[in-house]
Amino acid sequence: MAGSRAFGSAAHYDAEVLTWLQEQGSCLTLTEDLISREGVFERVLEVAMAYPPYVTPGPDRAELEQLLA
């Protein structure tokens, strides 16, 4: 789970990681095949560690419930 979160977060900061995520998401490449490529895993970790985790903008569940109440 942490790996997929790192991959998703890193995709917001690095175009190459975004390309890999789209390749996996569109079922062109299996996740294990993508991660086994030379340098992919290392680059994802490098980018994920260099930036704060990406947080989707907008209210969280509790804030949304308050807005709707």
C-alpha positions, 0 to 999 in steps of 0.5 A: 500500500505504501508503494502505491501511495508513493507512486501516486504522490510522486506522479504529481511532482514528476512527469516521468513518474506520471507517464509510468503511472498512466502506463500502468493505469491503462493496463499497458504494463503490469505493475510488477513489470513496471517496478522491475524496470531498471531505475523505476522503483528508485526514481519513484522513491527519490521523488516521493521522499523529496516532496511532501505527500500529495493531498487531494484538495477539498474537504475531508469526510468530516468537513463534508458532513458539516457542510451538508448538515 
